[in-house]
Structure formats: C-alpha cells, structure tokens
Amino acid sequence: RHPVNQSESQTYKQLNALSRFYDQLTSDLVIAKNRLHQALQSTFPEIENLFSSARGKNYWQIVVRYPHCDLVRREDKKQLINWLMSLKGIAFKHALRTADKLIELAYQAYPVVSCSSIEVEQVQYYAHRLLNLSDQRENLIARMVKLAKSLPNHDLENLESIPGFAQTTAVRVLAELGDLRRFSNPNKINAFIGIDPGRYQSGEMDSNLSITKHGNAVARKLLYRAIGQIDNAAKTNPCHIADYYESKKLSSQTKGFKKIAIASIHKLIRTIYALIINDQLYDYNVATHNQKDFSRN
C-alpha cells in the first residue's frame, strides 16, 4: 500500500467535486426532459414515439429542427433524409426509416397551437438545453477520466474491468469512494456509504434506499444502479455478482429485490476493494474460486 500524498488527496477532492457537479447536471437534465415533454403536448406530441429506445442527442436535434408537426409536413422528403444523414450514426437506411416514421407521425398529429406560437420556442429552448447539458456531462466525465489516469495507480482500469462497469460508472464510483486504501477492510466502506449490514439485516428497509441518514447517498445510488448494469452485462460477460443476484432472486419467496440488491452491493464492494488493494483486473474464474474458498471458511 502506498501512503496517500497531498497532491493525490487533492486529485480525489477534485474528482469528488466533478462527480457532484455531474449529479446536479443530471437533475437539471431530468427537469428539462419533463419540460420538453410538456411543451411538445401542444405542438407535436407524437414525435415522442419516433424512437423506441432511449431518446438522446439525435432525437433532441430532430426536435430543435421540427418542433411543430407542420414543419415536417412542409419539408421535402429528400431534404429531410439528407439532413437526417448529417446526424451522428445515421446512415441512409436508418435515415429513410426515420423520415418515413416522422412524416407518418406528423400527419397523425393534431397540434393545439400554430407554428408561430410561443410553445414552439419553448420546445426548441428545452431541446437546446438538453443538448447543452448532455455535452457538459460528457465533458465532465472526460475531465474525471483524465484526472483519474493521472493518479499513480491503476484504480480506474481495475474498476473498468468489472463486467457491466462502463467508464462513467467506474470513474464516478472512484470519485465518490476516494482512495480505498484508507479503509482497513470492506466493511468500513459499507459504513462509509451507509449500508452497514447490521442495519439492513435487521429488516429495517426503506423503499428508496435512504433510511440511513449517514453515509454517502450518491455512492449508494451508483452502486445500486451498477448491480443492474452488471446483471445485464452478464449475458455476454459473466460476473460472480450477477450469478449471486440471479440465484438469490430465484430462491427468494418474496419479491424483496431491493434487499437482494443490497446484499449484492456488499459483494460488489468486497470485489472493488480486492481489485484495488491487490492492483488486479477482474477475472471471473479467480472470483468464483475465491467465492468457494470464502464459503468454506
């Protein structure tokens, strides 16, 4: 173990501040999404059915350009397709499908207001805001990754090796937990984030995972979400934490998935701690082998 020097602890403080800023921008993003949804109800509510998956930058750019259904109806289809192809990741076939769907939705729409209404301005304002917030969040993550890589260790790399741990999750977990070498064992981390076993095993559970007023609530939320990501990734990238989560779900008589997730977070914290203390990448075979040894003892 290396002692935490002054410049290092300063880096962790900066990482933490950036992570908190990221969290604020995420809250702003949710508010802007809701306001965009409200504004669209008057101008072009059907456009919300354009993409079946999560709406992101391409969707918001389309909304900026076509905030009212009449604007689509007036557009030349060829021009529409060419413009769609200028968006990131949209090739001709995708552009053609999207154009057809957009035109179909525009003719289904019954707008409450005209193209020159204030509501159209509102739609564009919130779509622009979402694009801006999205860019700012990406910029913060890039800065966090750069900072994390400047540390004299492989902590970020080790965290990213956990199946389902995307770079954003890994760098934010690192930013919220700080240098794990300052903890003498994983239970101290449990206490730090406010999921110490005594409290949860007594059955004192809440639906929002926040009954413990102590502890790092942001880290708790990140790790809780990470369990779902690990479980999704397990289809192609196995992980002993996903194995545990799934087996507990199957054997559970009640639908106490939240309790199962908490128990899985304990396992995840032990894994994170081991990877960082031993400076090693995640290995499924090693993890499952250690698991067997752990259950024998």
Backbone bond lengths (Angstrom), bond angles and torsions (degrees), N, CA, C in turn:
res aa  C-N    CA-C-N  psi(-1)  N-CA   C-N-CA  omega(-1)  CA-C   N-CA-C  phi
1 R - - - 1.464 - - 1.512 110.67 -
2 H 1.291 114.42 140.66 1.460 115.73 178.49 1.528 108.58 -104.89
3 P 1.321 117.84 144.26 1.466 118.80 177.38 1.529 110.17 -69.45
4 V 1.333 115.98 147.06 1.459 119.54 179.58 1.522 108.13 -78.75
5 N 1.330 116.12 116.75 1.465 117.16 179.37 1.532 110.40 -88.24
6 Q 1.300 116.09 173.77 1.461 121.46 -171.63 1.532 112.74 -62.32
7 S 1.353 116.30 -45.06 1.464 119.07 -176.96 1.530 110.59 -66.99
8 E 1.353 115.04 -32.81 1.458 119.33 177.94 1.519 111.39 -65.72
9 S 1.340 116.07 -47.56 1.466 118.80 -178.14 1.531 109.84 -62.97
10 Q 1.333 116.46 -30.50 1.461 121.28 176.68 1.531 109.89 -65.70
11 T 1.325 116.19 -39.53 1.472 121.17 178.61 1.524 110.42 -63.49
12 Y 1.332 117.00 -42.81 1.470 120.38 178.05 1.526 111.31 -63.41
13 K 1.328 116.31 -37.05 1.478 120.03 177.59 1.526 110.50 -64.19
14 Q 1.338 116.07 -42.29 1.475 120.47 178.42 1.531 110.77 -64.35
15 L 1.331 115.43 -42.25 1.472 120.26 177.95 1.522 110.40 -58.96
16 N 1.322 115.63 -43.74 1.456 120.68 -178.32 1.533 111.05 -65.13
17 A 1.339 116.48 -41.93 1.471 120.74 179.26 1.533 110.62 -63.40
18 L 1.340 116.34 -40.64 1.468 120.54 178.63 1.529 110.92 -66.35
19 S 1.333 116.21 -37.88 1.462 120.87 178.70 1.522 111.04 -64.12
20 R 1.334 116.46 -39.88 1.468 120.67 178.92 1.527 111.16 -67.99
21 F 1.339 115.87 -36.45 1.471 120.69 177.06 1.534 108.90 -64.88
22 Y 1.328 116.21 -41.60 1.473 122.51 177.99 1.531 109.63 -57.89
23 D 1.328 115.52 -42.82 1.460 121.83 179.45 1.529 111.54 -61.88
24 Q 1.332 116.24 -41.43 1.473 121.11 178.36 1.528 111.02 -64.54
25 L 1.338 115.40 -42.47 1.468 119.53 178.94 1.531 110.60 -63.99
26 T 1.320 116.33 -34.54 1.472 120.80 178.08 1.530 110.04 -64.39
27 S 1.328 116.46 -41.76 1.479 120.52 176.63 1.523 110.46 -62.35
28 D 1.342 115.83 -42.42 1.472 120.35 178.38 1.533 110.82 -62.54
29 L 1.326 115.31 -37.03 1.469 121.92 -179.90 1.533 110.09 -62.81
30 V 1.321 116.41 -43.92 1.474 121.64 -179.98 1.532 109.90 -62.25
31 I 1.339 116.39 -43.92 1.474 120.93 179.16 1.527 110.40 -62.15
32 A 1.347 116.24 -46.17 1.472 120.96 -179.33 1.530 111.23 -63.15
33 K 1.338 117.56 -37.51 1.472 121.44 177.61 1.525 110.47 -61.76
34 N 1.333 115.40 -44.54 1.468 119.76 179.73 1.524 111.48 -63.96
35 R 1.329 115.92 -39.55 1.470 119.79 -179.03 1.525 111.49 -70.87
36 L 1.333 115.70 -35.96 1.469 119.32 176.19 1.529 109.25 -63.41
37 H 1.315 115.91 -44.27 1.474 121.62 179.17 1.536 110.20 -56.60
38 Q 1.341 115.91 -46.70 1.474 120.57 -179.85 1.530 111.33 -62.18
39 A 1.338 116.99 -45.79 1.467 121.08 -177.94 1.532 111.44 -64.22
40 L 1.352 116.44 -37.11 1.468 120.58 -178.93 1.529 113.11 -66.70
41 Q 1.327 117.33 -22.19 1.464 120.16 -177.89 1.530 111.75 -59.94
42 S 1.323 116.15 -26.79 1.474 120.01 -179.41 1.525 113.27 -91.06
43 T 1.332 116.92 -24.61 1.470 119.50 -170.88 1.531 114.74 -108.32
44 F 1.358 115.95 -41.57 1.469 118.76 -173.99 1.545 109.05 -168.03
45 P 1.350 117.63 64.29 1.472 118.73 -176.65 1.534 114.04 -61.52
46 E 1.338 116.20 -29.24 1.474 120.36 -176.83 1.523 113.17 -63.72
47 I 1.332 117.11 -23.63 1.477 119.91 -177.55 1.531 111.17 -60.79
48 E 1.320 116.43 -21.27 1.474 119.90 178.92 1.532 112.10 -66.41
49 N 1.340 117.14 -14.03 1.477 121.07 177.53 1.527 112.46 -94.95
50 L 1.327 116.63 8.46 1.465 120.24 -175.90 1.528 112.23 -64.04
51 F 1.337 116.89 -43.32 1.473 120.54 179.36 1.521 109.27 -117.90
52 S 1.328 115.46 137.35 1.467 118.86 -179.43 1.531 111.24 -79.89
53 S 1.331 115.74 -32.50 1.476 118.98 -179.33 1.532 110.10 -85.54
54 A 1.323 115.96 -175.08 1.478 121.40 -177.07 1.524 111.34 -55.99
55 R 1.316 115.24 136.66 1.463 120.04 178.85 1.518 110.07 -81.84
56 G 1.326 115.03 134.42 1.460 118.86 -179.34 1.512 111.06 -138.54
57 K 1.332 114.62 -148.11 1.469 120.72 -172.71 1.538 113.96 -56.61
58 N 1.323 117.15 -44.51 1.475 118.71 -178.57 1.522 111.08 -61.83
59 Y 1.322 116.07 -41.50 1.467 120.85 179.16 1.536 109.90 -61.74
60 W 1.320 116.36 -46.64 1.479 119.90 -178.13 1.530 111.29 -64.46
61 Q 1.348 116.19 -35.81 1.471 118.94 177.66 1.536 111.22 -66.63
62 I 1.323 115.85 -37.02 1.470 120.60 177.07 1.536 109.37 -64.80
63 V 1.332 116.43 -41.42 1.467 121.46 179.86 1.534 110.78 -65.06
64 V 1.334 117.07 -38.72 1.476 120.26 177.53 1.535 109.57 -60.02
65 R 1.319 115.54 -42.80 1.479 120.10 -176.44 1.535 111.91 -77.80
66 Y 1.340 115.90 -35.06 1.472 119.95 -177.63 1.533 110.61 -125.57
67 P 1.335 117.14 67.74 1.465 119.92 -178.11 1.536 113.34 -74.05
68 H 1.346 115.97 -11.65 1.470 121.38 -178.28 1.527 108.26 -133.88
69 C 1.324 116.72 141.11 1.475 120.31 -176.25 1.533 113.00 -60.71
70 D 1.338 117.55 -31.26 1.473 119.95 179.91 1.525 112.54 -61.85
71 L 1.334 116.40 -30.40 1.469 120.46 -179.79 1.526 111.08 -66.27
72 V 1.341 116.73 -31.95 1.471 121.02 176.83 1.530 108.99 -73.71
73 R 1.336 116.12 -43.08 1.472 120.68 -178.17 1.528 111.89 -60.40
74 R 1.324 115.90 -33.41 1.470 120.17 -179.13 1.531 112.92 -81.57
75 E 1.309 116.69 -17.21 1.471 121.14 -172.49 1.529 111.74 -75.04
76 D 1.309 115.74 142.56 1.463 121.60 173.33 1.534 107.63 -74.44
77 K 1.334 116.55 130.49 1.466 120.33 -174.04 1.529 112.40 -58.88
78 K 1.324 116.39 -39.45 1.469 120.04 -179.12 1.535 110.54 -62.94
79 Q 1.334 115.28 -42.99 1.471 120.09 178.13 1.528 110.95 -63.24
80 L 1.335 114.07 -40.54 1.467 120.03 179.35 1.530 110.34 -60.22
81 I 1.329 116.45 -46.19 1.476 121.05 -179.77 1.531 110.36 -63.14
82 N 1.339 116.43 -45.64 1.471 119.83 179.50 1.525 111.91 -60.31
83 W 1.334 115.67 -40.47 1.465 118.84 -179.93 1.539 109.99 -67.21
84 L 1.325 116.64 -42.18 1.477 120.13 179.56 1.525 110.95 -60.44
85 M 1.342 116.30 -35.38 1.470 119.88 179.73 1.531 112.54 -69.46
86 S 1.335 116.48 -15.01 1.474 119.22 177.03 1.536 111.32 -79.48
87 L 1.334 116.64 -11.42 1.467 120.11 178.78 1.525 109.85 -80.59
88 K 1.311 115.16 154.22 1.471 121.25 -174.75 1.537 111.22 -64.36
89 G 1.330 114.86 127.92 1.470 120.20 173.74 1.518 115.50 77.12
90 I 1.351 117.59 9.84 1.474 119.22 179.30 1.532 109.65 -107.83
91 A 1.333 114.96 108.89 1.467 120.93 177.55 1.530 109.05 -91.95
92 F 1.328 116.94 -179.44 1.475 120.91 -171.73 1.533 113.12 -56.29
93 K 1.331 117.62 -50.78 1.476 119.66 -176.04 1.527 111.68 -61.12
94 H 1.316 115.18 -42.73 1.466 121.23 178.57 1.535 109.77 -63.65
95 A 1.337 116.39 -41.99 1.470 121.71 179.79 1.526 110.79 -63.65
96 L 1.314 115.67 -40.39 1.473 121.11 179.96 1.531 110.83 -63.91
97 R 1.340 115.15 -47.10 1.477 120.47 178.56 1.525 110.83 -60.82
98 T 1.351 115.27 -44.50 1.472 120.61 -177.82 1.526 110.70 -65.77
99 A 1.330 116.45 -40.31 1.477 121.05 179.10 1.522 110.33 -62.53
100 D 1.328 116.56 -46.66 1.475 121.03 179.27 1.525 111.16 -59.11
101 K 1.324 115.06 -44.62 1.473 120.16 -178.75 1.537 109.96 -65.70
102 L 1.325 116.28 -42.73 1.469 121.57 -178.31 1.534 110.56 -63.11
103 I 1.321 116.22 -42.75 1.475 120.87 179.14 1.535 109.68 -65.26
104 E 1.322 115.66 -43.78 1.472 120.78 179.51 1.544 110.29 -59.51
105 L 1.343 116.01 -45.96 1.466 120.86 -179.96 1.532 111.45 -65.11
106 A 1.333 116.32 -37.50 1.473 120.49 -179.83 1.531 111.37 -63.27
107 Y 1.340 116.40 -36.03 1.468 119.79 179.87 1.534 112.50 -80.66
108 Q 1.330 116.38 -14.40 1.474 119.89 175.24 1.532 110.97 -84.31
109 A 1.322 115.89 -18.96 1.470 121.10 -171.42 1.530 113.27 -78.08
110 Y 1.321 113.51 144.51 1.476 120.99 173.22 1.522 106.82 -123.65
111 P 1.340 117.67 88.05 1.471 119.07 -176.08 1.533 112.10 -68.03
112 V 1.319 115.10 148.84 1.460 121.11 179.80 1.526 110.18 -86.03
113 V 1.345 115.03 -26.12 1.476 120.71 -175.54 1.529 110.28 -125.48
114 S 1.318 116.18 168.34 1.469 120.44 -179.24 1.528 111.09 -88.57
115 C 1.325 114.69 173.93 1.473 122.02 179.80 1.530 113.36 -61.98
116 S 1.318 116.02 -25.73 1.467 119.31 -176.61 1.534 112.88 -94.68
117 S 1.319 117.02 12.66 1.476 120.48 -176.20 1.531 112.68 -77.54
118 I 1.309 114.13 160.98 1.475 121.44 176.48 1.528 110.01 -62.56
119 E 1.333 116.94 -33.71 1.474 121.01 -179.32 1.527 111.82 -58.53
120 V 1.340 116.03 -34.14 1.476 120.38 177.68 1.529 109.33 -64.48
121 E 1.328 116.26 -42.40 1.475 120.52 176.30 1.527 110.98 -60.99
122 Q 1.343 114.81 -40.90 1.479 119.60 179.67 1.525 110.78 -62.03
123 V 1.323 115.63 -45.32 1.474 120.66 179.12 1.532 109.50 -56.30
124 Q 1.326 116.19 -48.58 1.466 119.84 -178.76 1.533 111.92 -65.39
125 Y 1.316 115.16 -38.85 1.473 119.81 179.34 1.526 110.55 -59.60
126 Y 1.352 117.23 -48.42 1.473 119.56 -176.95 1.526 112.24 -72.47
127 A 1.333 117.25 -32.76 1.477 119.45 176.36 1.532 109.88 -66.21
128 H 1.338 117.03 -41.57 1.475 121.34 175.44 1.529 110.45 -61.92
129 R 1.310 115.12 -42.44 1.478 120.70 -179.48 1.527 110.87 -60.78
130 L 1.321 116.00 -42.24 1.465 120.53 179.50 1.525 111.38 -64.88
131 L 1.317 116.46 -40.27 1.473 120.34 177.13 1.524 110.42 -62.47
132 N 1.320 115.31 -42.63 1.458 121.37 -179.56 1.536 111.48 -65.51
133 L 1.327 116.53 -46.20 1.475 120.90 179.49 1.524 110.96 -63.25
134 S 1.322 115.38 -38.86 1.462 120.72 179.08 1.530 111.10 -63.24
135 D 1.333 116.30 -43.61 1.473 121.44 177.12 1.531 111.02 -62.82
136 Q 1.328 115.43 -42.86 1.468 119.33 -179.38 1.532 111.53 -63.32
137 R 1.323 115.78 -39.70 1.474 118.73 178.94 1.528 110.64 -65.07
138 E 1.324 116.74 -41.95 1.475 120.38 178.15 1.526 110.47 -61.87
139 N 1.308 115.93 -40.35 1.455 121.73 179.41 1.538 110.77 -63.26
140 L 1.329 116.34 -41.81 1.475 120.11 178.76 1.527 111.05 -63.46
141 I 1.330 116.59 -42.92 1.473 119.86 179.90 1.529 109.63 -62.98
142 A 1.325 117.36 -41.83 1.478 120.94 179.23 1.529 110.12 -60.89
143 R 1.334 116.54 -41.56 1.470 120.45 178.34 1.530 111.09 -66.01
144 M 1.329 116.13 -39.44 1.471 120.42 179.43 1.535 111.14 -65.17
145 V 1.329 115.40 -41.94 1.473 120.11 179.89 1.529 109.89 -62.72
146 K 1.324 116.11 -43.62 1.464 121.02 179.21 1.533 111.00 -60.75
147 L 1.333 115.88 -43.63 1.469 120.89 178.53 1.527 111.09 -63.80
148 A 1.336 115.52 -46.94 1.470 120.54 -178.74 1.520 111.07 -60.60
149 K 1.341 116.49 -36.61 1.472 120.41 179.87 1.527 112.20 -74.06
150 S 1.329 115.72 -16.37 1.469 118.70 178.68 1.534 111.73 -80.86
151 L 1.334 116.48 -11.51 1.471 120.22 179.14 1.530 109.73 -71.76
152 P 1.346 117.44 149.31 1.478 119.37 -176.92 1.534 112.82 -80.91
153 N 1.321 116.95 41.81 1.473 120.63 179.31 1.528 109.16 -148.45
154 H 1.338 116.32 178.02 1.472 120.54 -178.89 1.525 110.72 -109.80
155 D 1.333 116.59 28.60 1.466 119.57 -173.05 1.533 112.96 -56.50
156 L 1.334 116.80 -45.86 1.469 119.50 -177.98 1.528 110.69 -63.29
157 E 1.322 114.90 -45.71 1.477 120.74 179.46 1.534 110.60 -59.28
158 N 1.338 116.31 -43.43 1.466 120.81 -179.54 1.525 111.45 -64.56
159 L 1.328 116.72 -40.09 1.471 120.33 178.98 1.526 110.92 -68.53
160 E 1.327 116.00 -39.32 1.478 120.17 179.98 1.529 111.88 -65.76
161 S 1.319 117.24 -18.53 1.469 119.58 -178.74 1.536 112.20 -77.75
162 I 1.333 117.09 -12.21 1.476 119.97 177.44 1.533 107.60 -71.42
163 P 1.340 118.42 126.29 1.470 120.10 -179.67 1.530 111.44 -55.23
164 G 1.336 116.46 132.26 1.464 120.40 179.41 1.512 113.88 88.78
165 F 1.341 116.32 -8.68 1.466 120.42 178.45 1.520 109.43 -88.88
166 A 1.327 116.29 93.29 1.469 119.73 176.84 1.520 108.25 -70.36
167 Q 1.322 116.32 166.16 1.467 120.55 -176.60 1.532 112.12 -57.96
168 T 1.327 116.69 -39.78 1.474 120.24 179.62 1.523 110.74 -60.83
169 T 1.329 116.67 -46.17 1.472 120.72 179.16 1.525 109.74 -62.69
170 A 1.328 116.33 -47.85 1.469 121.11 -176.54 1.525 111.98 -59.54
171 V 1.330 116.84 -47.34 1.466 119.45 -175.91 1.528 111.32 -71.50
172 R 1.326 116.54 -31.73 1.468 118.54 178.63 1.529 111.76 -74.76
173 V 1.323 117.13 -36.99 1.476 120.38 175.36 1.524 109.03 -61.63
174 L 1.334 116.55 -44.13 1.463 121.71 178.39 1.536 110.20 -60.92
175 A 1.335 115.94 -43.12 1.467 120.84 -178.93 1.523 112.07 -65.47
176 E 1.337 116.76 -35.56 1.468 120.42 -177.77 1.529 112.52 -81.81
177 L 1.330 116.54 -35.36 1.469 118.97 -178.15 1.525 112.27 -87.40
178 G 1.338 117.17 -23.11 1.460 120.08 -179.13 1.519 111.34 72.42
179 D 1.321 116.66 -158.68 1.469 120.77 -179.00 1.529 109.14 -76.82
180 L 1.325 115.77 110.71 1.471 120.59 -175.50 1.525 112.81 -69.79
181 R 1.322 117.02 -12.70 1.470 119.54 179.83 1.530 111.92 -67.75
182 R 1.323 115.57 -13.55 1.469 117.76 179.04 1.529 111.85 -79.25
183 F 1.343 116.93 -10.26 1.471 121.00 177.10 1.526 109.46 -95.51
184 S 1.336 116.51 135.31 1.474 118.86 -178.44 1.522 112.48 -79.59
185 N 1.355 117.96 -19.86 1.471 121.33 175.53 1.534 110.11 -159.95
186 P 1.339 117.04 165.77 1.472 120.25 -175.64 1.533 113.72 -61.73
187 N 1.340 117.71 -29.81 1.470 119.78 -179.63 1.527 111.87 -61.09
188 K 1.336 115.29 -30.44 1.477 119.41 178.48 1.544 109.77 -66.27
189 I 1.334 115.97 -32.38 1.473 119.95 177.75 1.531 109.06 -70.70
190 N 1.349 116.00 -40.64 1.468 119.66 176.44 1.528 110.36 -54.53
191 A 1.319 115.28 -45.85 1.466 120.70 -179.62 1.536 110.25 -65.82
192 F 1.336 115.58 -39.48 1.468 121.17 -178.59 1.533 111.42 -60.52
193 I 1.349 116.39 -38.64 1.472 117.72 -179.55 1.533 112.21 -93.61
194 G 1.347 116.41 -4.70 1.465 118.78 173.92 1.512 115.02 87.81
195 I 1.341 117.37 30.07 1.471 118.79 172.63 1.522 109.72 -127.08
196 D 1.343 116.40 42.33 1.457 118.29 179.46 1.532 108.41 -62.75
197 P 1.359 116.48 136.57 1.459 122.53 -169.47 1.524 114.79 -53.33
198 G 1.337 118.02 -41.94 1.463 120.65 -176.83 1.513 112.55 -49.90
199 R 1.284 115.13 -43.24 1.462 121.59 -175.93 1.526 111.29 -68.13
200 Y 1.337 116.18 -40.53 1.459 119.47 -174.32 1.519 113.26 -85.99
201 Q 1.331 116.18 -31.78 1.456 118.20 -179.23 1.521 112.02 -72.78
202 S 1.333 116.37 -17.48 1.455 119.58 179.07 1.529 110.70 -75.67
203 G 1.330 115.65 -2.38 1.464 119.75 178.50 1.513 112.42 86.55
204 E 1.314 116.70 4.70 1.468 119.53 179.54 1.518 108.61 -83.27
205 M 1.317 114.45 85.56 1.463 120.02 -175.21 1.516 110.44 -112.85
206 D 1.293 115.94 152.94 1.461 119.37 173.06 1.512 108.08 -126.27
207 S 1.319 116.62 160.06 1.454 119.46 -174.98 1.526 112.48 -75.76
208 N 1.322 117.90 -19.62 1.471 120.10 -176.96 1.510 114.11 -104.58
209 L 1.303 116.89 5.11 1.464 120.66 178.46 1.531 111.35 62.97
210 S 1.324 116.78 34.89 1.460 117.01 -176.84 1.527 113.71 -139.97
211 I 1.347 117.55 26.25 1.469 117.67 179.43 1.518 110.74 -68.48
212 T 1.338 116.54 -32.37 1.453 117.60 178.83 1.506 107.48 -77.49
213 K 1.306 115.47 115.16 1.466 119.27 -179.50 1.526 109.63 -75.11
214 H 1.343 115.71 -17.14 1.467 118.36 177.56 1.529 108.55 -87.26
215 G 1.308 115.51 165.79 1.462 119.02 175.17 1.520 113.37 93.71
216 N 1.329 114.02 165.45 1.461 121.99 -176.47 1.536 109.35 -86.78
217 A 1.329 115.79 101.40 1.469 121.18 -175.95 1.530 112.30 -66.43
218 V 1.342 117.17 -33.12 1.475 120.51 -179.62 1.531 109.61 -66.36
219 A 1.339 115.97 -44.64 1.471 120.45 178.76 1.528 110.08 -62.78
220 R 1.324 115.91 -39.89 1.471 121.37 -179.31 1.529 109.91 -60.67
221 K 1.328 115.53 -45.64 1.469 121.13 -178.79 1.536 110.40 -65.62
222 L 1.346 116.47 -41.26 1.466 121.40 179.71 1.530 111.29 -61.68
223 L 1.337 115.67 -45.77 1.467 120.25 -177.57 1.530 110.76 -70.03
224 Y 1.314 115.93 -35.28 1.468 120.27 177.99 1.531 109.66 -62.82
225 R 1.337 115.32 -44.25 1.460 120.34 178.85 1.531 110.97 -67.41
226 A 1.340 115.54 -34.84 1.473 120.62 -179.03 1.533 111.63 -61.80
227 I 1.342 116.84 -31.96 1.470 119.80 179.33 1.527 109.63 -60.56
228 G 1.322 117.07 -42.87 1.473 121.44 176.92 1.515 112.10 -63.16
229 Q 1.343 116.02 -39.46 1.475 120.53 -179.90 1.539 110.40 -67.12
230 I 1.334 115.50 -41.05 1.474 120.77 178.96 1.530 109.49 -63.71
231 D 1.332 115.83 -42.02 1.464 121.31 -179.17 1.527 110.65 -64.54
232 N 1.335 117.26 -41.35 1.479 120.82 178.06 1.521 111.77 -65.84
233 A 1.339 115.46 -40.96 1.472 120.18 -177.65 1.527 112.12 -69.60
234 A 1.332 116.02 -22.66 1.475 121.09 -173.47 1.531 113.63 -61.71
235 K 1.333 116.17 -19.36 1.473 119.38 179.37 1.532 110.47 -61.42
236 T 1.325 116.07 -35.05 1.472 119.72 -179.49 1.527 111.97 -115.43
237 N 1.333 116.78 -19.74 1.457 121.58 -174.47 1.530 109.18 -132.66
238 P 1.340 118.34 90.69 1.471 119.73 -171.34 1.526 114.03 -62.92
239 C 1.326 114.53 149.14 1.463 121.30 179.49 1.528 108.09 -148.21
240 H 1.331 116.33 136.06 1.465 119.40 -177.37 1.528 112.19 -64.07
241 I 1.342 116.81 -24.22 1.477 120.15 179.37 1.533 109.56 -71.21
242 A 1.332 116.37 -39.67 1.469 120.71 176.15 1.526 110.36 -65.89
243 D 1.345 116.91 -38.95 1.473 121.02 177.35 1.531 110.11 -58.50
244 Y 1.324 114.80 -46.31 1.467 121.24 -179.28 1.535 110.17 -63.67
245 Y 1.325 116.05 -46.97 1.472 122.03 -178.01 1.532 110.54 -59.44
246 E 1.334 115.44 -46.30 1.473 120.19 -179.06 1.531 111.77 -67.02
247 S 1.344 117.11 -42.14 1.476 119.45 -178.80 1.526 110.58 -65.84
248 K 1.322 117.11 -37.50 1.475 121.29 178.44 1.527 110.71 -67.29
249 K 1.346 115.90 -37.93 1.468 119.71 179.21 1.532 110.15 -64.75
250 L 1.337 115.80 -40.17 1.465 120.25 -179.25 1.525 112.03 -67.92
251 S 1.339 115.73 -40.03 1.474 119.49 -176.10 1.533 112.81 -84.14
252 S 1.337 116.40 -9.71 1.468 119.83 -176.76 1.524 110.63 -77.61
253 Q 1.313 115.68 125.70 1.474 120.85 178.71 1.531 109.92 -74.89
254 T 1.309 114.92 -38.00 1.468 119.39 -179.62 1.516 109.03 -92.61
255 K 1.309 116.85 172.54 1.465 120.46 178.69 1.533 110.02 -97.00
256 G 1.331 116.18 42.73 1.472 119.43 -178.42 1.510 112.85 -82.55
257 F 1.337 116.14 58.04 1.466 120.44 -177.18 1.524 112.12 -61.19
258 K 1.325 116.03 -30.50 1.466 118.88 -178.27 1.535 109.53 -64.77
259 K 1.338 116.26 -41.29 1.476 119.90 178.91 1.530 110.04 -65.21
260 I 1.323 115.30 -39.05 1.471 119.68 179.48 1.538 109.29 -64.96
261 A 1.335 115.46 -39.58 1.472 119.79 178.14 1.523 110.60 -63.43
262 I 1.348 116.66 -40.11 1.473 120.35 178.88 1.526 110.23 -62.00
263 A 1.335 115.96 -44.96 1.471 119.89 178.54 1.530 110.12 -62.20
264 S 1.336 116.50 -36.06 1.469 121.01 178.63 1.527 111.03 -68.59
265 I 1.355 116.29 -34.24 1.473 119.97 177.46 1.529 109.57 -63.36
266 H 1.348 116.95 -39.77 1.478 120.39 176.94 1.523 109.74 -56.02
267 K 1.324 115.10 -44.87 1.470 120.99 -179.34 1.540 110.12 -65.01
268 L 1.321 115.69 -42.22 1.464 121.24 179.70 1.532 110.26 -62.25
269 I 1.320 116.81 -42.86 1.470 120.90 179.86 1.530 110.68 -62.84
270 R 1.326 116.58 -41.63 1.481 119.62 177.56 1.526 110.25 -61.29
271 T 1.344 115.49 -39.80 1.472 120.80 -179.83 1.529 110.45 -65.97
272 I 1.335 116.41 -48.50 1.479 121.78 179.21 1.521 109.87 -56.77
273 Y 1.328 115.93 -45.94 1.466 121.36 -177.98 1.532 110.62 -61.28
274 A 1.336 116.02 -46.05 1.476 120.84 -179.23 1.526 111.36 -62.75
275 L 1.331 117.04 -43.35 1.472 120.45 -178.76 1.529 111.19 -62.81
276 I 1.327 116.41 -39.83 1.468 119.46 -177.14 1.523 112.19 -78.15
277 I 1.320 116.51 -42.96 1.480 119.64 179.73 1.531 110.87 -63.83
278 N 1.348 115.67 -39.95 1.473 119.78 -178.60 1.529 112.93 -91.80
279 D 1.328 117.10 -0.83 1.460 123.50 -178.14 1.533 111.11 48.15
280 Q 1.345 115.14 61.74 1.467 118.52 179.20 1.527 111.26 -138.05
281 L 1.314 115.11 158.10 1.459 121.91 177.91 1.529 108.93 -83.31
282 Y 1.331 115.67 156.70 1.463 120.12 179.12 1.526 110.37 -66.97
283 D 1.329 114.94 136.56 1.466 121.08 177.09 1.528 106.88 -137.13
284 Y 1.322 115.83 118.37 1.471 121.31 -175.62 1.535 111.91 -58.51
285 N 1.331 115.97 -43.42 1.472 119.43 -177.98 1.526 111.52 -64.87
286 V 1.331 115.91 -41.83 1.475 120.57 178.31 1.530 109.54 -64.21
287 A 1.324 115.74 -44.21 1.472 120.52 -177.84 1.522 111.70 -63.12
288 T 1.327 117.40 -43.76 1.470 119.83 -179.20 1.528 110.09 -70.34
289 H 1.319 117.36 -33.99 1.470 121.51 177.62 1.538 109.83 -65.40
290 N 1.337 115.62 -46.51 1.479 120.60 178.43 1.517 111.12 -61.62
291 Q 1.320 115.10 -34.00 1.460 122.32 179.75 1.518 109.96 -60.87
292 K 1.354 115.37 -45.11 1.474 120.53 -179.23 1.532 109.31 -64.46
293 D 1.341 115.49 -43.72 1.475 119.66 179.37 1.522 109.78 -61.01
294 F 1.340 115.64 -40.86 1.474 121.75 -176.27 1.536 109.40 -64.47
295 S 1.358 116.30 -41.86 1.469 119.09 -177.00 1.530 111.71 -73.57
296 R 1.353 116.92 -23.22 1.484 119.56 177.73 1.505 110.98 -72.34
297 N 1.365 115.10 -36.39 1.480 119.15 -175.17 1.520 111.48 -72.36
